[in-house]
Amino acid sequence: MKPTENIEEFVRLEKPHVTTGETIDKRTLNDSFAAMDETVRANKTSAVGIILRSRAAKLAAAAVIILAIGLLAIQFGPSEQEPSETRNVAKSPADMLSVMSLNMAYRRGGIEAVDDLSNEAFEMLGSQPANVSIRELLAESNGV
């Protein structure tokens, strides 16, 4: 038998003849209430404890930790190296005046860079006639 059952059975069968006074009753009640308050305080969980027991809170805490580590790695990681300067070496004036070459020149230095690239290509071509007919332009562009 358990101790509590033993006590209950003893009280039921034996019916001890004990006389108590008011002071003993108060002391017993006060001790009982103090023990009950202590037990309640010991078993009482805080809001933080309840929140941290939930699965969602654990996942959120793990996500925050991973995010913090990632941000620190980005902040203190190796810096990006500047791209090395590339020379714009074109094989022919036609390559120099292609859309891609003109676009790259514009991104590097704006319209002035496009103008410089165009002048350089025209210098490589040599002198051009001041007046060009539409037939000549069509013949050059279509290869006819």
Beta strands, then each sheet from edge to edge (+ up, - down):
end
